């Protein structure tokens, strides 16, 4: 009997049945032909290949049309290695199975795995599709990713302690809070990605959440202001859709999809790739996470990998922010492992990875199908490792606490970072924004602040924003010829400034003061009167007077970041 309880000669590991076809560079599932067995149906997405006198494509064990009996390992080994007979022509020179071909092996593991290696159509649909668990997004998302815009996927790691060996980690009775949360933003042109970690102890407002319960009923869960972010999941029966809504409230970014993994996912996924390499700058001895490792290089999987991701008292400053950083380093290392040929060209590893991933994850119902995961993965797979950046929401200690246990947003940095993500600006600077024509509106002379005339309307900003802006313009910026015109006739998607050609110098000055982008400037074709004011309409992007409305071209100074392609030792 083996570790799975199988007797010798019984069902074999399906991964061992995948054979590299040197003529195509693809792997194929090959079984010894049987006279009684009809031709097996082709795997979805691929045509069936046959040769006279050779092996033929077949389905995976468990699907209709499975040949019986199973061939022995010895016979399979011979059929995969020995050349087939060629008559009448010279055998073509074998092609190398490059990384591009190997990519078709990967399934939708998590958003990070999708970015790291992409997904392929050569998965056995029925087998892996049956592993996926899906729940509704309750209308909290965009309705699904699209090829013509940026993609945002919310990846959530819960602290649910179900499963053998997980009881020793923290609160064994946890409802499954949002313990580790990362908003993965992939650019519209698919050249770069930003993985934004949200601290679990961040104090934020959790909105009202209409939620589908496990029994199919719906429940409107009231919002709770000023609570820890991690309570957006699990608390009061909240589901991942509520975490999606909380992220939108916090960042202004609406996610397309979510993926949720618990402790077991960490153990199974790391074991599937034979461990993840980490580097320690010092010894770790953390009794809470049960991790004890000397400084230096290590390869961690299973229970030890989970302990590493849970440790915090022995790294950095001993808090959750330090743990976030080593989690980012770990994920970067995992992605590098997945990109390596050792993983991509190994049928056994890729099978185990897809099996572990589809069993370990819970996803939203819009990607509850292997084909949908494949499509998502193909959209994300072109991002190079060097253009993937991990960062964390900028925070400061909660000033309301004597004993520091929670954090609040750093209002000087967080809005800028959120704005960069919303405006699809890369942290790795791999692309230049095509703004030359628009930026021309910002070039030219500026009027004095005292000569700027503007009426301010509220077109979707928080209540009281127009008066707040007027007070700030008049008292802090010297724009005395400004008036509050209350609510705009129509709401706007973003703040905008409408002006005549003869008011361009005033518009440029006001843009400088308020941090308006060139896109926010809307010149008309007719000159305004000498005393006619410009029209500034504040949109939902206006959060506070004095906060720039333009996404910066660079990340805020001293922001925490980890580059996915660079190994870093945990300190």
VOZA-939357 format. One line per field, with one value per residue (C-alpha): x, y, z; residue number from 1. Coordinates in nm, 4 decimals. Example, Ala and Ser with C-alpha at 12.3 -4.5 7.8 and 13.67 -1.06 7.14 Angstrom:
east 1.2300:1.3670;
north -0.4500:-0.1060;
up 0.7800:0.7140;
num 1:2;
# end
This chain:
east 0.0000:0.1228:0.0584:-0.2797:-0.3964:-0.3628:-0.2392:0.0471:-0.0680:-0.3836:-0.4638:-0.1519:-0.0721:-0.2426:0.0505:0.2729:0.0569:0.1386:0.4051:0.6063:0.5459:0.8812:0.7179:0.4850:0.6454:0.3129:0.2417:-0.0240:-0.2106:-0.1093:-0.2517:-0.1774:-0.4391:-0.7027:-0.8870:-1.2108:-1.1870:-1.3269:-1.1326:-1.1426:-1.2873:-1.0387:-0.9602:-1.1560:-0.9566:-0.7191:-0.7500:-0.6840:-0.3586:-0.3241:-0.0564:-0.0793:0.0807:0.1370:-0.0275:-0.3322:-0.4725:-0.7107:-0.9088:-0.7991:-0.9068:-1.2571:-1.3870:-1.6020:-1.4084:-1.1283:-0.9265:-0.9168:-0.7059:-0.4408:-0.0981:0.1882:0.4493:0.7083:0.5095:0.4197:0.7816:0.8791:0.6025:0.7014:1.0699:1.0934:1.0508:0.7605:0.8197:0.8403:0.8053:0.8559:1.0003:1.2632:1.1574:1.1270:1.3728:1.2195:1.1228:1.2203:0.9469:1.0043:0.8536:0.5733:0.4527:0.4870:0.2547:-0.0459:-0.0145:-0.1026:-0.4494:-0.6074:-0.4337:-0.4643:-0.4394:-0.0690:-0.0136:-0.2103:0.0172:0.3256:0.2635:-0.0692:-0.3260:-0.3659:-0.6442:-0.4864:-0.6506:-0.8945:-1.2162:-1.4435:-1.1808:-1.0613:-1.3927:-1.5449:-1.2906:-1.3923:-1.6017:-1.7870:-2.0120:-2.1975:-2.0360:-2.3763:-2.3249:-2.0205:-1.7879:-1.7767:-1.9534:-1.6341:-1.3011:-1.2762:-0.9959:-1.0199:-0.9534:-0.7383:-0.8117:-0.8516:-0.8656:-0.9122:-0.7132:-0.8137:-0.6432:-0.8695:-0.7675:-1.0150:-0.8572:-1.0410:-0.8333:-0.5845:-0.2953:-0.4437:-0.5883:-0.2646:-0.2648:-0.4270:-0.8045:-0.9294:-1.2892:-1.2402:-1.5284:-1.2756:-1.1782:-0.9855:-0.6462:-0.4369:-0.5851:-0.4204:-0.5770:-0.4032:-0.4186:-0.3051:-0.2661:-0.4872:-0.1970:-0.0945:0.2652:0.2695:0.0933:0.0648:-0.0207:-0.1564:-0.1672:-0.4351:-0.3406:-0.5931:-0.5848:-0.6623:-0.9512:-1.2035:-1.5761:-1.7421:-2.0481:-2.3925:-2.3670:-2.6543:-2.5271:-2.6255:-2.6011:-2.4892:-2.8513:-2.9320:-3.1204:-3.0270:-2.9364:-2.8765:-2.5893:-2.5675:-2.2419:-2.0133:-1.8049:-1.4597:-1.3867:-1.0890:-1.0716:-1.0508:-1.4099:-1.5306:-1.5289:-1.6752:-1.8119:-2.1949:-2.1983:-2.0243:-1.8973:-1.6157:-1.8607:-1.8619:-1.4815:-1.5117:-1.7467:-1.5147:-1.2201:-1.4227:-1.5141:-1.1524:-0.9645:-1.2200:-1.1248:-1.4014:-1.2729:-1.3639:-1.3276:-1.2271:-1.0349:-1.0286:-0.7871:-0.7550:-0.4610:-0.4864:-0.4286:-0.0863:0.0171:-0.1101:0.0106:0.3638:0.3891:0.2706:0.5767:0.8171:0.8674:0.9375:1.2835:1.3216:1.6174:1.6470:1.8768:1.8534:1.7355:1.3602:1.2130:0.8419:0.6436:0.3138:0.3603:0.5725:0.8506:1.2139:1.4710:1.8349:1.9450:2.0282:1.8509:1.5623:1.3055:0.9700:0.6539:0.3445:0.3244:0.6564:0.5529:0.2327:0.4278:0.6573:0.3626:0.2047:0.5151:0.5423:0.7020:1.0440:1.0640:1.0869:0.9102:0.7117:0.3768:0.1350:0.3067:0.6312:0.4417:0.2888:0.6357:0.7619:0.4393:0.5107:0.8666:0.7321:0.4794:0.7515:0.9632:0.6666:0.6112:0.9766:0.9489:0.6460:0.8271:1.1184:1.1504:1.1673:0.7991:0.6705:0.8128:0.7146:0.3778:0.3715:0.4243:0.1762:-0.0872:-0.0385:-0.0445:-0.3704:-0.5239:-0.4203:-0.5247:-0.8729:-0.9448:-0.8033:-0.9744:-1.3177:-1.3933:-1.6816:-1.9443:-1.8310:-1.5114:-1.6498:-1.5379:-1.1932:-1.2470:-1.3215:-1.0132:-0.8119:-0.9340:-0.8487:-0.5060:-0.4314:-0.5064:-0.2627:0.0128:0.2057:0.3168:0.6915:0.8224:1.0318:0.7149:0.5219:0.5445:0.4113:0.3288:0.1187:-0.1475:0.0386:-0.0726:0.0209:-0.0426:-0.3943:-0.3612:-0.6706:-0.4932:-0.2499:-0.1464:-0.0989:-0.2980:-0.4532:-0.3572:-0.5281:-0.4661:-0.1691:-0.3649:-0.0490:0.0382:-0.2563:-0.4787:-0.1902:-0.1321:-0.5035:-0.5178:-0.2281:-0.4084:-0.7391:-0.5628:-0.3649:-0.0210:0.2554:0.4820:0.7551:0.7450:0.7437:0.5297:0.4885:0.1374:0.0164:-0.0755:0.1214:-0.1844:-0.3753:-0.0758:-0.0529:-0.3511:-0.1328:0.1459:0.1420:0.1174:-0.0698:-0.2966:-0.2475:-0.4634:-0.6426:-0.7510:-0.9015:-1.2822:-1.4586:-1.7975:-1.7814:-2.0538:-2.0954:-2.1450:-2.1080:-1.8504:-1.9294:-2.1862:-2.0387:-1.7452:-1.8221:-1.8107:-1.5021:-1.3279:-1.4330:-1.3051:-0.9710:-0.9364:-1.0139:-0.8341:-0.5307:-0.4769:-0.5923:-0.8646:-1.1046:-1.3290:-1.4788:-1.8394:-2.0305:-2.3107:-2.4276:-2.5331:-2.4649:-2.7584:-2.5972:-2.3481:-2.0054:-1.7833:-1.4733:-1.3997:-1.3897:-1.3215:-1.5069:-1.3647:-1.3403:-1.0256:-0.9647:-0.9649:-0.6866:-0.4387:-0.6879:-0.7594:-0.3893:-0.3466:-0.6476:-0.5259:-0.1928:-0.3637:-0.6062:-0.3897:-0.6202:-0.5055:-0.5099:-0.8025:-1.0063:-0.9752:-1.2686:-1.2173:-1.5107:-1.4859:-1.6235:-1.4515:-1.6079:-1.7046:-1.4514:-1.6175:-1.7661:-1.6393:-1.5139:-1.7224:-1.5603:-1.7717:-1.6456:-1.6886:-1.6565:-1.2773:-1.2748:-1.2030:-1.0704:-0.9636:-0.5904:-0.5666:-0.4436:-0.6953:-0.4291:-0.2683:0.1051:0.3424:0.5542:0.4710:0.4893:0.8383:0.9495:0.6489:0.7025:0.7538:0.8844:0.9808:0.8617:1.1762:1.4242:1.4958:1.4977:1.6051:1.3486:1.4878;
north 0.0000:0.3526:0.6755:0.7144:0.3679:0.2187:-0.1307:-0.2028:-0.2233:-0.0199:0.3308:0.5322:0.8992:1.0678:1.3050:1.0129:0.9556:1.2906:1.2517:1.5179:1.5106:1.6239:1.7156:1.9750:2.0715:1.9894:1.7362:1.4763:1.2264:0.8914:0.5499:0.2152:0.1573:-0.1078:-0.2949:-0.2860:0.0810:0.3383:0.6542:0.8806:1.2280:1.5090:1.7287:2.0564:2.3195:2.0800:1.8595:1.4882:1.3684:1.0182:0.8258:0.4862:0.2312:0.4860:0.5843:0.8016:1.0807:0.9809:1.1197:1.1292:0.8554:0.9250:1.0603:0.8893:0.6865:0.5804:0.2901:-0.0162:-0.1765:0.0788:0.0249:-0.0568:0.2062:0.0064:-0.0026:0.3626:0.4514:0.2649:0.4217:0.7695:0.7241:0.5052:0.6644:0.5660:0.3932:0.6295:0.5048:0.6835:1.0003:1.1226:1.1825:1.5580:1.7145:1.7362:2.0815:2.2091:2.2416:2.5996:2.7995:2.9213:2.5663:2.4827:2.7664:2.5722:2.3447:2.5936:2.6225:2.9163:2.8754:3.2229:3.5592:3.5562:3.2191:3.3348:3.6366:3.4261:3.1622:3.2182:2.9446:2.6921:2.5147:2.1726:2.0963:1.8139:2.0078:1.7768:1.6660:2.0090:2.1856:1.9617:2.0895:2.4549:2.6141:2.9332:3.1813:3.4957:3.8390:3.9944:4.2676:4.4051:4.3572:4.4984:4.2017:4.0385:4.1281:4.2639:4.2568:4.6290:4.7605:4.7054:4.4007:4.4052:4.0805:4.0654:3.7835:3.7006:3.4675:3.3800:3.2810:2.9931:2.7046:2.4106:2.1076:1.8872:2.0664:2.4158:2.4379:2.5652:2.8886:3.1744:3.1727:2.8212:2.9484:3.2181:3.2727:3.3213:3.6876:3.8657:3.7935:3.8593:4.0729:4.1819:4.3847:4.2804:4.5454:4.4469:4.7313:4.7771:4.7050:4.4019:4.5247:4.5636:4.4740:4.6187:4.3953:4.6163:4.4624:4.5893:4.5603:4.3509:4.5934:4.9017:5.0982:5.1685:5.1899:4.8663:4.9476:4.7891:4.4533:4.2664:3.9102:3.5667:3.3159:2.9530:2.8320:3.0539:3.3177:3.6859:3.9000:4.2743:4.3125:4.6657:4.8531:4.9218:5.2411:5.2556:4.8817:4.6629:4.5832:4.2082:4.2154:4.2763:3.8962:3.6404:3.8842:3.8852:3.6269:3.8604:3.6968:3.8001:4.0260:4.2499:4.2656:4.3735:4.6556:4.7610:4.7762:4.9971:5.2301:5.2444:5.2787:5.3785:5.0657:4.8207:4.4640:4.2336:3.9088:3.7592:3.4467:3.3152:3.0665:2.9293:2.7829:2.4509:2.6257:2.7443:2.3935:2.2174:2.4743:2.4979:2.1196:2.0960:2.2902:2.1055:2.4072:2.7788:2.9298:3.1911:3.3741:3.4725:3.7516:3.6271:3.3275:3.2893:3.1320:3.2143:3.0045:3.1434:3.0256:2.7252:2.8323:2.7771:2.8327:2.9454:3.2368:3.1547:2.9955:2.7506:2.5745:2.5655:2.3721:2.2459:2.3112:2.4945:2.7317:2.8155:2.8822:3.1182:3.3161:3.3344:3.4493:3.8108:3.8306:3.7273:3.9492:4.3234:4.5187:4.2169:4.3387:4.2693:4.5135:4.3154:3.9959:4.1525:4.2255:3.8691:3.7424:3.9615:3.8279:3.4725:3.5293:3.6803:3.3701:3.1450:3.3280:3.2899:2.9179:2.8894:3.0694:2.8272:2.5509:2.2970:2.3657:2.4569:2.1518:1.8979:1.7318:1.5881:1.9257:2.1021:1.8373:1.8580:2.2368:2.2525:1.9855:2.1649:2.5069:2.4157:2.2331:2.5046:2.8122:2.9679:3.2089:3.4296:3.2707:3.4647:3.2561:2.9269:2.7420:2.6254:2.7923:3.1252:3.0902:3.0081:3.3234:3.5324:3.3739:3.4361:3.8048:3.8210:3.5906:3.8469:4.0517:4.0114:3.9409:4.2586:4.4624:4.3183:4.5284:4.4477:4.7391:4.8089:5.0692:5.3559:5.3719:5.5264:5.4142:5.4892:5.8199:5.7362:5.4450:5.4548:5.0948:5.0738:4.7830:4.9243:5.1588:5.4311:5.5639:5.7908:6.0738:6.2216:5.9072:5.6645:5.8833:5.9248:5.5503:5.4767:5.7389:5.5758:5.2412:5.3946:5.5807:5.2701:5.4182:5.1639:5.1597:5.0118:5.2891:5.0463:5.2656:5.6335:5.7713:5.9030:6.2485:6.4822:6.6381:6.6700:6.8026:7.0944:7.2475:7.2854:7.4665:7.8431:8.1449:8.1411:8.4082:8.5342:8.3531:8.6787:8.7050:8.3549:8.3600:8.0263:7.8914:7.5605:7.2930:6.9574:6.6959:6.3769:6.4587:6.4047:6.6436:6.9803:6.9466:7.2637:7.4820:7.3002:7.3730:7.7405:7.7873:7.6338:7.8299:8.1618:8.1191:7.9153:7.9816:8.3425:8.2595:8.5221:8.5406:8.1973:8.1091:7.8038:7.7182:7.4088:7.0989:7.0730:7.0122:6.6817:6.4563:6.3942:6.0856:6.2931:6.6492:6.8845:7.2505:7.4192:7.7479:7.9687:8.0054:8.3530:8.1962:7.9456:8.1241:8.1113:7.7447:7.6549:7.8369:7.6642:7.3288:7.3850:7.4765:7.1836:6.9239:6.8852:6.6703:6.7850:6.5487:6.7457:7.0675:7.1161:7.4258:7.5590:7.7155:8.0562:8.3208:8.4056:8.7536:8.9594:8.8921:8.5520:8.2766:7.9330:7.6358:7.3766:7.0662:6.8343:6.4632:6.1484:6.1692:6.4791:6.3546:6.6586:7.0140:7.0276:6.6674:6.6585:6.5191:6.4084:6.0672:6.1211:5.9861:5.8284:5.6492:5.8532:5.8831:5.6058:5.3848:5.0178:4.7952:4.4534:4.3746:4.0277:3.9462:4.0248:3.7806:3.9543:3.8162:3.8485:4.0636;
up 0.0000:-0.0721:0.1187:-0.0471:0.0537:-0.2958:-0.3553:-0.5929:-0.9544:-0.8896:-1.0172:-1.0847:-1.0440:-1.3428:-1.3769:-1.4753:-1.7836:-1.9437:-2.2102:-2.3927:-2.7674:-2.9183:-3.2490:-3.0978:-2.7681:-2.5945:-2.3250:-2.4084:-2.1955:-2.3511:-2.2694:-2.4396:-2.7132:-2.6530:-2.9282:-2.7307:-2.6438:-2.8878:-2.9572:-2.6535:-2.6847:-2.7127:-2.4180:-2.4407:-2.6238:-2.8030:-3.1088:-3.0698:-3.2256:-3.3697:-3.5563:-3.7173:-3.4894:-3.2126:-2.8880:-2.8959:-2.6857:-2.4111:-2.1246:-1.7648:-1.5218:-1.4032:-1.7351:-1.9947:-2.2473:-2.0149:-2.1550:-1.9362:-1.8080:-1.7039:-1.8580:-1.6302:-1.5375:-1.7299:-2.0508:-2.0177:-1.9693:-2.2872:-2.4945:-2.3840:-2.4627:-2.7716:-3.1168:-3.3348:-3.6677:-3.9644:-4.3189:-4.6478:-4.4984:-4.2589:-3.9025:-3.8387:-3.5985:-3.2500:-3.1332:-2.7916:-2.5369:-2.4338:-2.1546:-2.3786:-2.4361:-2.0688:-1.9778:-2.1025:-1.8014:-1.5353:-1.3849:-1.2039:-0.8706:-0.7184:-0.8795:-0.7985:-0.9555:-1.2577:-1.2940:-1.2383:-1.5023:-1.6749:-1.7314:-2.0058:-2.1842:-2.1461:-1.8113:-1.7798:-1.7519:-1.5596:-1.3110:-1.1985:-1.2461:-0.9820:-0.7291:-0.7458:-0.4705:-0.5663:-0.3858:-0.5053:-0.5154:-0.4354:-0.6923:-0.5116:-0.8107:-1.1602:-1.3137:-1.4327:-1.5893:-1.9420:-2.1981:-2.2680:-1.9164:-1.6096:-1.3933:-1.0153:-0.8184:-0.4422:-0.2828:0.0748:0.3200:0.6112:0.9622:0.9680:1.1594:0.9998:0.9098:1.0866:1.2516:1.2284:1.5784:1.7274:1.5310:1.7240:1.7750:1.7055:1.7058:1.4413:1.2009:0.9251:0.9188:0.6431:0.7938:0.4824:0.2052:-0.1193:-0.3973:-0.7169:-0.9894:-1.3390:-1.5871:-1.8890:-2.1237:-1.9111:-1.8747:-1.4959:-1.1732:-0.8231:-0.5273:-0.2489:0.1003:0.3385:0.7095:0.8989:1.1956:0.9838:1.1326:0.8580:0.7915:0.6856:0.4692:0.4636:0.2902:0.1218:0.1498:0.0212:0.3059:0.2829:0.2789:-0.0197:0.1769:0.1630:0.4596:0.4805:0.7242:0.8692:0.8321:1.1272:1.1253:1.2793:1.2969:1.2097:0.8393:0.9058:1.0385:0.6816:0.6486:0.8884:1.1463:1.1558:0.8721:0.6274:0.3084:0.0702:-0.1137:0.1938:0.1869:-0.1780:-0.0785:0.2030:-0.0389:-0.2736:0.0127:0.1264:-0.2041:-0.4665:-0.6633:-0.7535:-0.7800:-1.0682:-0.8734:-0.5414:-0.4431:-0.0865:0.0683:0.4219:0.6129:0.4289:0.0948:0.2073:0.3055:-0.0058:-0.2601:-0.1196:-0.1059:-0.4673:-0.5873:-0.3521:-0.1294:-0.1519:-0.1001:0.1737:0.3234:0.6897:0.8031:1.1629:1.3662:1.4163:1.7295:1.7490:1.9999:1.8723:1.5135:1.6192:1.3829:1.4761:1.2019:1.1984:0.9791:0.6198:0.3226:0.3627:0.1450:0.3226:0.2481:0.4240:0.7967:0.8061:0.5252:0.7109:1.0290:0.8376:0.6989:1.0456:1.2330:1.3420:1.6880:1.5594:1.2496:1.1948:1.4667:1.5797:1.4469:1.1643:0.9267:0.9589:0.8877:0.5765:0.4446:0.4838:0.3270:0.0254:0.0091:0.0321:-0.2481:-0.4662:-0.4096:-0.4870:-0.8132:-0.9082:-0.8303:-1.0537:-1.3345:-1.3193:-1.5756:-1.2923:-1.2274:-1.5724:-1.7481:-1.4833:-1.5503:-1.1969:-1.0321:-1.2547:-1.1963:-0.8195:-0.8344:-1.0279:-0.8055:-0.4862:-0.6133:-0.7347:-0.4097:-0.1845:-0.3250:-0.2982:-0.5839:-0.6910:-0.9142:-1.2207:-1.2362:-1.1061:-1.4156:-1.5315:-1.8669:-1.7006:-1.4814:-1.7913:-1.9666:-1.6630:-1.6411:-2.0068:-1.9524:-1.6619:-1.7812:-1.9878:-1.6858:-1.6306:-1.2813:-1.2802:-1.3285:-1.0328:-0.7169:-0.3708:-0.1436:0.1664:0.2363:0.4099:0.7735:1.1078:1.4644:1.5838:1.7744:1.9810:2.1520:2.4411:2.3841:2.0083:1.8666:1.5484:1.2645:1.0609:0.7107:0.6546:0.4932:0.3390:0.1402:0.1142:-0.1103:-0.3569:-0.3772:-0.4190:-0.6937:-0.8800:-0.8804:-0.9911:-1.2723:-1.3752:-1.3054:-1.2536:-0.9486:-1.1666:-1.4286:-1.7211:-1.9372:-2.0112:-2.0022:-2.3389:-2.2184:-2.4437:-2.6037:-2.2791:-2.0870:-2.3297:-2.1469:-1.8386:-2.0242:-2.0296:-1.7989:-1.4675:-1.3283:-0.9731:-0.7167:-0.6377:-1.0030:-1.0224:-1.0410:-0.9829:-0.8789:-0.6926:-0.7224:-0.5549:-0.8260:-0.6232:-0.3556:0.0142:0.1626:0.2540:0.0138:-0.1831:0.1280:0.2548:-0.0755:-0.0670:0.2887:0.1944:-0.1316:0.0335:0.3659:0.2590:-0.1112:-0.1615:-0.4140:-0.2808:-0.5888:-0.5261:-0.4440:-0.3218:-0.5649:-0.3700:-0.5671:-0.9390:-1.1768:-1.2743:-1.1039:-1.2567:-1.2482:-1.1645:-1.0634:-1.3628:-1.4368:-1.7263:-1.8568:-2.1638:-2.3767:-2.2280:-1.8779:-1.9511:-1.7227:-1.4365:-1.5059:-1.4950:-1.1640:-1.0082:-1.1437:-0.9693:-0.6434:-0.6381:-0.8066:-1.1063:-1.3953:-1.7558:-1.8117:-1.5562:-1.7587:-1.9983:-2.2152:-2.4146:-2.7614:-2.6614:-2.4503:-2.1158:-2.0035:-1.8112:-1.4749:-1.5563:-1.3211:-1.4199:-1.3137:-1.0821:-1.0143:-0.7404:-0.8095:-0.5959:-0.6307:-0.4090:-0.0574:0.1295:0.0578:-0.0009:-0.1193:-0.4826:-0.7281:-0.9759:-0.9402:-0.8910:-1.1543:-0.8815:-0.5583:-0.2363:-0.0898:0.1479:0.0713:0.1621:-0.1410:-0.2440:-0.6039:-0.7091:-0.9087:-0.6282:-0.3429:-0.0019:0.3352:0.6150:0.8946;
num 1:2:3:4:5:6:7:8:9:10:11:12:13:14:15:16:17:18:19:20:21:22:23:24:25:26:27:28:29:30:31:32:33:34:35:36:37:38:39:40:41:42:43:44:45:46:47:48:49:50:51:52:53:54:55:56:57:58:59:60:61:62:63:64:65:66:67:68:69:70:71:72:73:74:75:76:77:78:79:80:81:82:83:84:85:86:87:88:89:90:91:92:93:94:95:96:97:98:99:100:101:102:103:104:105:106:107:108:109:110:111:112:113:114:115:116:117:118:119:120:121:122:123:124:125:126:127:128:129:130:131:132:133:134:135:136:137:138:139:140:141:142:143:144:145:146:147:148:149:150:151:152:153:154:155:156:157:158:159:160:161:162:163:164:165:166:167:168:169:170:171:172:173:174:175:176:177:178:179:180:181:182:183:184:185:186:187:188:189:190:191:192:193:194:195:196:197:198:199:200:201:202:203:204:205:206:207:208:209:210:211:212:213:214:215:216:217:218:219:220:221:222:223:224:225:226:227:228:229:230:231:232:233:234:235:236:237:238:239:240:241:242:243:244:245:246:247:248:249:250:251:252:253:254:255:256:257:258:259:260:261:262:263:264:265:266:267:268:269:270:271:272:273:274:275:276:277:278:279:280:281:282:283:284:285:286:287:288:289:290:291:292:293:294:295:296:297:298:299:300:301:302:303:304:305:306:307:308:309:310:311:312:313:314:315:316:317:318:319:320:321:322:323:324:325:326:327:328:329:330:331:332:333:334:335:336:337:338:339:340:341:342:343:344:345:346:347:348:349:350:351:352:353:354:355:356:357:358:359:360:361:362:363:364:365:366:367:368:369:370:371:372:373:374:375:376:377:378:379:380:381:382:383:384:385:386:387:388:389:390:391:392:393:394:395:396:397:398:399:400:401:402:403:404:405:406:407:408:409:410:411:412:413:414:415:416:417:418:419:420:421:422:423:424:425:426:427:428:429:430:431:432:433:434:435:436:437:438:439:440:441:442:443:444:445:446:447:448:449:450:451:452:453:454:455:456:457:458:459:460:461:462:463:464:465:466:467:468:469:470:471:472:473:474:475:476:477:478:479:480:481:482:483:484:485:486:487:488:489:490:491:492:493:494:495:496:497:498:499:500:501:502:503:504:505:506:507:508:509:510:511:512:513:514:515:516:517:518:519:520:521:522:523:524:525:526:527:528:529:530:531:532:533:534:535:536:537:538:539:540:541:542:543:544:545:546:547:548:549:550:551:552:553:554:555:556:557:558:559:560:561:562:563:564:565:566:567:568:569:570:571;
# end
